[in-house]
């Protein structure tokens, strides 16, 4: 009799999750960075809404600092990262799978990955999507990928309350060095229902402007 293959990359290993949270937030980030600042512009993060976090992507540190700012300790929810297939390879991929990350082909996303992402949104989990699609170290003016808008628009058929939060992440050095500083600036939440009549290009331009505005605030706070 054939054994059914269990797809474990969808789940978060609770023990590994706690260990990773302690090691990254209480040891690595505290030792490596000398100062951190989080700017939320005095608004309350939506509690009863499905949240999609849309940060700028400047470093491999982005995932860790974002989890510290919006992870389980702050929002009582895990950050569920949508990443590229290349990031899910080897030892790194082994850990990422067990920490709730999942891969998606940006050019031709599979139905299973899209359905899973929509399920996360419907359940009210925090989905993290880097709209630039890759690390954009020097903050070049890239055209945002279409995936976030398509995904959020599809998800509105399942749930009416979807909020997208533009986030700017900045470091005191282009390539973060030991004892560097970092800052995250959170923009005003965008209600997806207010954007359903946008074209993809209109939405991406709107979101990109919000992300860059927050990044500029973050850059000023780290002296750049």
VOBA-1610 file (N, C-alpha, C; in pm, whole numbers, padded with zeros to 5 digits, always signed):
BEGIN
Unk+00085-00120+00000Unk+00000+00000+00000Unk+00088+00125+00000Unk+00053+00222-00086Unk+00133+00342-00097Unk+00112+00434+00023Unk+00222+00488+00077Unk+00210+00581+00188Unk+00178+00720+00135Unk+00091+00788+00207Unk+00057+00925+00168Unk+00169+01018+00212Unk+00214+01100+00119Unk+00321+01194+00151Unk+00264+01312+00228Unk+00318+01338+00344Unk+00269+01449+00426Unk+00349+01574+00394Unk+00279+01680+00361Unk+00344+01806+00326Unk+00366+01887+00453Unk+00489+01886+00506Unk+00515+01950+00635Unk+00551+02098+00621Unk+00572+02146+00498Unk+00620+02284+00486Unk+00513+02386+00516Unk+00390+02344+00535Unk+00284+02439+00569Unk+00280+02473+00717Unk+00331+02385+00800Unk+00314+02403+00944Unk+00431+02469+01012Unk+00407+02522+01131Unk+00513+02578+01215Unk+00543+02478+01325Unk+00668+02439+01335Unk+00709+02351+01443Unk+00712+02434+01572Unk+00624+02406+01669Unk+00612+02493+01787Unk+00740+02503+01870Unk+00812+02393+01883Unk+00936+02395+01963Unk+01044+02474+01890Unk+01061+02443+01761Unk+01161+02516+01682Unk+01126+02664+01674Unk+00996+02694+01666Unk+00952+02833+01661Unk+00992+02911+01786Unk+00973+02850+01903Unk+01010+02916+02029Unk+01161+02934+02041Unk+01234+02829+02000Unk+01380+02837+02006Unk+01431+02947+01912Unk+01377+02949+01790Unk+01419+03049+01692Unk+01388+03190+01741Unk+01271+03208+01802Unk+01233+03339+01853Unk+01329+03386+01962Unk+01363+03296+02054Unk+01456+03331+02162Unk+01595+03362+02108Unk+01646+03275+02022Unk+01783+03291+01971Unk+01796+03418+01887Unk+01700+03443+01798Unk+01712+03558+01709Unk+01682+03690+01780Unk+01575+03694+01861Unk+01534+03821+01920Unk+01606+03855+02050Unk+01635+03755+02130Unk+01697+03782+02261Unk+01849+03774+02259Unk+01903+03715+02154Unk+02049+03702+02149Unk+02106+03772+02025Unk+02074+03720+01906Unk+02140+03769+01784Unk+02112+03917+01758Unk+01985+03956+01755Unk+01953+04096+01725Unk+02005+04191+01831Unk+01999+04150+01958Unk+02046+04237+02066Unk+02196+04256+02062Unk+02268+04151+02024Unk+02414+04159+02019Unk+02461+04231+01893Unk+02401+04196+01778Unk+02450+04249+01651Unk+02418+04397+01633Unk+02297+04438+01668Unk+02257+04576+01647Unk+02267+04657+01776Unk+02316+04780+01764Unk+02334+04864+01882Unk+02206+04939+01920Unk+02121+04962+01821Unk+02000+05039+01847Unk+01890+05000+01749Unk+01768+04995+01799Unk+01653+04967+01711Unk+01543+05069+01740Unk+01469+05102+01636Unk+01359+05196+01652Unk+01242+05151+01566Unk+01123+05156+01624Unk+01001+05117+01552Unk+00905+05235+01556Unk+00862+05280+01439Unk+00772+05395+01428Unk+00639+05345+01371Unk+00533+05360+01449Unk+00402+05313+01401Unk+00303+05426+01376Unk+00355+05551+01378Unk+00271+05667+01343Unk+00144+05678+01427Unk+00149+05628+01548Unk+00042+05643+01647Unk-00091+05579+01609Unk-00090+05477+01525Unk-00215+05408+01498Unk-00209+05268+01557Unk-00325+05212+01582Unk-00333+05077+01638Unk-00336+04976+01525Unk-00257+04870+01539Unk-00258+04766+01437Unk-00392+04694+01442Unk-00455+04672+01326Unk-00586+04606+01322Unk-00580+04467+01384Unk-00671+04438+01476Unk-00671+04309+01545Unk-00761+04208+01476Unk-00877+04250+01433Unk-00975+04158+01376Unk-00970+04150+01224Unk-00867+04207+01164Unk-00854+04204+01019Unk-00746+04106+00978Unk-00754+04062+00853Unk-00647+03983+00794Unk-00541+04081+00747Unk-00416+04058+00790Unk-00310+04155+00764Unk-00209+04100+00665Unk-00178+04181+00565Unk-00067+04153+00473Unk+00037+04261+00494Unk+00156+04220+00536Unk+00265+04314+00557Unk+00343+04329+00427Unk+00367+04454+00384Unk+00435+04481+00258Unk+00558+04567+00283Unk+00670+04506+00320Unk+00790+04582+00352Unk+00885+04600+00233Unk+00969+04703+00242Unk+01081+04714+00150Unk+01178+04599+00183Unk+01265+04566+00089Unk+01354+04450+00109Unk+01497+04490+00078Unk+01574+04519+00184Unk+01710+04570+00166Unk+01819+04476+00216Unk+01781+04376+00295Unk+01884+04290+00355Unk+01823+04158+00399Unk+01910+04058+00417Unk+01863+03929+00471Unk+01818+03943+00616Unk+01852+04055+00680Unk+01808+04079+00817Unk+01660+04118+00823Unk+01602+04156+00711Unk+01465+04210+00710Unk+01364+04118+00778Unk+01371+03989+00747Unk+01276+03895+00805Unk+01285+03889+00956Unk+01408+03893+01009Unk+01427+03884+01154Unk+01377+04009+01225Unk+01413+04127+01172Unk+01371+04250+01240Unk+01220+04271+01228Unk+01162+04226+01116Unk+01017+04238+01099Unk+00944+04146+01196Unk+00997+04025+01215Unk+00936+03931+01309Unk+00944+03984+01452Unk+01056+04051+01483Unk+01069+04110+01617Unk+00964+04219+01637Unk+00938+04299+01531Unk+00846+04412+01542Unk+00699+04373+01532Unk+00670+04264+01460Unk+00530+04227+01435Unk+00502+04079+01457Unk+00590+04011+01527Unk+00573+03868+01549Unk+00486+03834+01669Unk+00499+03711+01713Unk+00413+03655+01817Unk+00413+03735+01947Unk+00528+03788+01984Unk+00537+03860+02110Unk+00459+03992+02108Unk+00441+04048+01990Unk+00375+04178+01977Unk+00228+04164+01940Unk+00201+04081+01840Unk+00064+04072+01786Unk-00006+03941+01823Unk+00066+03850+01891Unk+00013+03717+01924Unk-00006+03631+01798Unk+00052+03675+01688Unk+00044+03600+01563Unk+00184+03581+01505Unk+00203+03469+01435Unk+00330+03447+01367Unk+00329+03518+01233Unk+00446+03561+01187Unk+00461+03616+01053Unk+00481+03498+00958Unk+00394+03486+00860Unk+00403+03378+00762Unk+00460+03435+00633Unk+00584+03401+00602Unk+00654+03461+00490Unk+00632+03385+00360Unk+00600+03459+00255Unk+00596+03404+00121Unk+00733+03432+00059Unk+00808+03328+00027Unk+00945+03346-00022Unk+00962+03280-00158Unk+01078+03304-00220Unk+01107+03243-00350Unk+01157+03100-00331Unk+01151+03022-00437Unk+01194+02883-00430Unk+01342+02871-00395Unk+01423+02963-00444Unk+01567+02957-00418Unk+01599+02970-00269Unk+01514+03041-00195Unk+01537+03059-00052Unk+01500+02935+00030Unk+01433+02840-00033Unk+01386+02722+00038Unk+01477+02601+00015Unk+01598+02627-00030Unk+01691+02517-00057Unk+01786+02496+00059Unk+01838+02373+00068Unk+01942+02341+00166Unk+01899+02354+00311Unk+01998+02380+00397Unk+01974+02391+00541Unk+01880+02508+00571Unk+01902+02620+00501Unk+01814+02736+00523Unk+01670+02699+00494Unk+01648+02629+00384Unk+01513+02588+00348Unk+01451+02495+00451Unk+01533+02406+00507Unk+01484+02311+00610Unk+01426+02388+00728Unk+01499+02491+00773Unk+01451+02571+00886Unk+01330+02656+00847Unk+01337+02719+00730Unk+01228+02806+00688Unk+01096+02731+00676Unk+01102+02610+00624Unk+00980+02530+00611Unk+00916+02507+00746Unk+00999+02478+00845Unk+00947+02444+00978Unk+00914+02567+01061Unk+00943+02685+01007Unk+00906+02810+01073Unk+00788+02878+01003Unk+00723+02802+00914Unk+00600+02851+00855Unk+00614+02926+00725Unk+00735+02927+00666Unk+00752+02993+00537Unk+00709+02898+00426Unk+00669+02953+00314Unk+00633+02870+00200Unk+00676+02940+00073Unk+00710+02860-00027Unk+00765+02917-00151Unk+00657+02936-00255Unk+00688+03025-00347Unk+00596+03050-00458Unk+00678+03088-00581Unk+00639+03037-00693Unk+00703+03072-00820Unk+00645+03206-00865Unk+00727+03310-00864Unk+00676+03445-00893Unk+00623+03459-01035Unk+00680+03384-01130Unk+00637+03395-01269Unk+00512+03313-01297Unk+00504+03196-01229Unk+00389+03109-01252Unk+00351+03039-01121Unk+00283+03111-01031Unk+00248+03055-00899Unk+00155+02935-00912Unk+00182+02831-00834Unk+00098+02712-00837Unk-00034+02739-00766Unk-00137+02666-00804Unk-00268+02682-00741Unk-00262+02648-00593Unk-00183+02545-00559Unk-00175+02503-00418Unk-00114+02613-00332Unk-00011+02682-00382Unk+00052+02791-00306Unk-00044+02908-00291Unk-00116+02940-00398Unk-00213+03051-00392Unk-00326+03019-00295Unk-00376+02896-00303Unk-00485+02856-00213Unk-00439+02861-00068Unk-00317+02816-00044Unk-00267+02816+00093Unk-00253+02958+00145Unk-00200+03049+00061Unk-00185+03188+00102Unk-00321+03250+00132Unk-00419+03221+00048Unk-00554+03273+00070Unk-00614+03216+00199Unk-00588+03089+00226Unk-00636+03028+00352Unk-00578+03100+00472Unk-00448+03134+00466Unk-00384+03207+00576Unk-00451+03342+00597Unk-00478+03411+00488Unk-00543+03541+00496Unk-00683+03527+00555Unk-00756+03427+00507Unk-00893+03405+00554Unk-00897+03375+00704Unk-00795+03303+00753Unk-00790+03268+00895Unk-00745+03384+00983Unk-00701+03493+00920Unk-00658+03609+00998Unk-00512+03606+01035Unk-00434+03519+00970Unk-00290+03515+00996Unk-00222+03636+00933Unk-00096+03657+00971Unk-00017+03767+00915Unk+00069+03715+00801Unk+00037+03756+00682Unk+00114+03715+00566Unk+00213+03825+00531Unk+00339+03786+00510Unk+00443+03882+00472Unk+00479+03860+00325Unk+00464+03964+00245Unk+00500+03957+00104Unk+00594+04073+00074Unk+00712+04044+00020Unk+00804+04150-00022Unk+00767+04188-00166Unk+00697+04299-00187Unk+00647+04332-00321Unk+00757+04353-00425Unk+00878+04388-00380Unk+00988+04407-00475Unk+01038+04274-00531Unk+01005+04165-00464Unk+01036+04033-00515Unk+01174+03981-00487Unk+01264+04068-00442Unk+01402+04026-00413Unk+01468+04133-00327Unk+01587+04101-00275Unk+01661+04202-00199Unk+01705+04312-00294Unk+01665+04433-00262Unk+01697+04551-00343Unk+01790+04639-00258Unk+01914+04595-00247Unk+02010+04649-00151Unk+02023+04802-00153Unk+02027+04859-00272Unk+02049+05004-00283Unk+01920+05083-00306Unk+01806+05016-00291Unk+01679+05086-00303Unk+01650+05140-00442Unk+01690+05064-00544Unk+01663+05108-00682Unk+01512+05109-00706Unk+01470+05191-00799Unk+01327+05206-00828Unk+01279+05088-00913Unk+01233+04983-00848Unk+01188+04863-00916Unk+01037+04866-00937Unk+00992+04797-01040Unk+00849+04776-01060Unk+00806+04664-00967Unk+00704+04689-00884Unk+00660+04587-00790Unk+00600+04467-00863Unk+00617+04350-00802Unk+00557+04229-00858Unk+00405+04237-00847Unk+00338+04163-00933Unk+00191+04169-00938Unk+00123+04079-00834Unk+00201+03990-00773Unk+00143+03886-00689Unk+00061+03935-00572Unk+00109+04039-00501Unk+00038+04084-00381Unk-00103+04131-00416Unk-00115+04213-00520Unk-00247+04265-00557Unk-00340+04152-00602Unk-00290+04062-00685Unk-00372+03951-00734Unk-00420+03865-00617Unk-00326+03836-00525Unk-00358+03752-00411Unk-00462+03818-00320Unk-00440+03946-00288Unk-00531+04018-00199Unk-00669+04031-00262Unk-00673+04055-00392Unk-00803+04069-00460Unk-00879+03936-00461Unk-00807+03826-00483Unk-00871+03694-00477Unk-00923+03666-00336Unk-00844+03706-00235Unk-00881+03679-00096Unk-01003+03757-00052Unk-01034+03870-00117Unk-01154+03947-00078Unk-01282+03868-00105Unk-01273+03763-00186Unk-01390+03679-00209Unk-01418+03588-00090Unk-01315+03575-00003Unk-01328+03489+00115Unk-01350+03569+00243Unk-01292+03687+00249Unk-01306+03769+00369Unk-01309+03916+00330Unk-01392+03994+00398Unk-01413+04134+00360Unk-01310+04229+00422Unk-01241+04184+00527Unk-01153+04275+00600Unk-01007+04238+00579Unk-00948+04290+00473Unk-00807+04267+00443Unk-00734+04401+00447Unk-00631+04405+00530Unk-00554+04528+00548Unk-00410+04504+00500Unk-00359+04596+00420Unk-00220+04590+00375Unk-00144+04702+00443Unk-00032+04667+00507Unk+00047+04767+00579Unk+00181+04789+00508Unk+00201+04909+00450Unk+00332+04940+00387Unk+00435+04966+00496Unk+00554+04911+00478Unk+00658+04921+00580Unk+00791+04959+00516Unk+00859+05054+00578Unk+00994+05090+00535Unk+01094+05036+00634Unk+01194+04963+00586Unk+01300+04910+00672Unk+01431+04973+00630Unk+01507+05026+00726Unk+01634+05091+00694Unk+01740+05056+00798Unk+01864+05055+00752Unk+01980+05026+00838Unk+02077+05143+00828Unk+02156+05163+00932Unk+02252+05273+00932Unk+02364+05251+00832Unk+02384+05126+00788Unk+02480+05092+00684Unk+02405+05022+00571Unk+02448+05044+00447Unk+02383+04977+00334Unk+02385+04826+00356Unk+02502+04774+00392Unk+02515+04634+00433Unk+02533+04634+00584Unk+02431+04595+00661Unk+02440+04603+00807Unk+02567+04538+00863Unk+02634+04614+00950Unk+02757+04566+01014Unk+02733+04554+01164Unk+02828+04490+01231Unk+02818+04470+01376Unk+02802+04604+01446Unk+02700+04614+01530Unk+02662+04732+01607Unk+02600+04842+01521Unk+02547+04805+01405Unk+02469+04899+01324Unk+02336+04928+01393Unk+02259+05019+01335Unk+02125+05050+01384Unk+02023+05012+01277Unk+01899+04989+01321Unk+01794+04969+01223Unk+01666+05037+01269Unk+01581+05066+01172Unk+01453+05131+01203Unk+01346+05076+01110Unk+01228+05053+01164Unk+01111+05014+01086Unk+01006+05121+01102Unk+00952+05166+00990Unk+00845+05265+00994Unk+00721+05206+00928Unk+00611+05202+01003Unk+00486+05143+00956Unk+00392+05252+00904Unk+00347+05234+00782Unk+00256+05331+00723Unk+00111+05305+00762Unk+00026+05396+00724Unk-00117+05383+00752Unk-00173+05261+00679Unk-00249+05176+00748Unk-00305+05057+00683Unk-00393+05092+00564Unk-00380+05010+00459Unk-00458+05026+00337Unk-00566+04919+00335Unk-00692+04960+00329Unk-00803+04864+00320Unk-00815+04816+00176Unk-00803+04687+00156Unk-00807+04632+00021Unk-00940+04662-00048Unk-01047+04668+00027Unk-01178+04698-00032Unk-01183+04834-00100Unk-01095+04925-00055Unk-01090+05059-00116Unk-01010+05060-00246Unk-00947+04946-00279Unk-00857+04942-00395Unk-00903+04846-00503Unk-01023+04793-00490Unk-01068+04689-00584Unk-01086+04742-00726Unk-01107+04871-00741Unk-01125+04927-00875Unk-00993+04971-00938Unk-00883+04954-00864Unk-00752+04989-00918Unk-00709+04885-01021Unk-00631+04929-01119Unk-00560+04833-01203Unk-00437+04788-01126Unk-00372+04682-01172Unk-00250+04635-01103Unk-00145+04746-01100Unk-00126+04814-01213Unk-00025+04920-01219Unk-00058+05036-01127Unk-00185+05072-01120Unk-00227+05181-01031Unk-00203+05144-00886Unk-00240+05020-00851Unk-00222+04977-00712Unk-00074+04970-00677Unk+00007+04911-00764Unk+00150+04898-00736Unk+00218+05034-00722Unk+00177+05130-00804Unk+00233+05265-00792Unk+00192+05326-00658Unk+00067+05310-00621Unk+00015+05361-00494Unk+00089+05298-00375Unk+00101+05164-00376Unk+00167+05094-00267Unk+00316+05129-00261Unk+00380+05137-00376Unk+00524+05167-00380Unk+00551+05305-00320Unk+00467+05401-00352Unk+00484+05536-00296Unk+00474+05533-00144Unk+00380+05454-00092Unk+00362+05444+00054Unk+00484+05377+00119Unk+00535+05271+00055Unk+00651+05200+00108Unk+00775+05290+00111Unk+00798+05362+00001Unk+00915+05450-00007Unk+00904+05566+00091Unk+00784+05617+00109Unk+00764+05724+00207Unk+00805+05676+00347Unk+00766+05554+00383Unk+00802+05500+00514Unk+00952+05470+00522Unk+01010+05427+00411Unk+01153+05400+00411Unk+01233+05529+00433Unk+01187+05638+00372Unk+01254+05766+00391Unk+01253+05809+00537Unk+01141+05783+00605Unk+01131+05813+00749Unk+01231+05727+00826Unk+01235+05597+00791Unk+01326+05506+00859Unk+01471+05544+00835Unk+01505+05584+00712Unk+01642+05622+00679Unk+01688+05743+00762Unk+01598+05841+00778Unk+01633+05959+00857Unk+01663+05922+01002Unk+01591+05821+01050Unk+01609+05781+01190Unk+01734+05699+01214Unk+01799+05655+01107Unk+01927+05584+01125Unk+02042+05667+01069Unk+02013+05795+01039Unk+02119+05887+00997Unk+02163+05874+00854Unk+02073+05832+00766Unk+02108+05823+00623Unk+02016+05910+00539
//
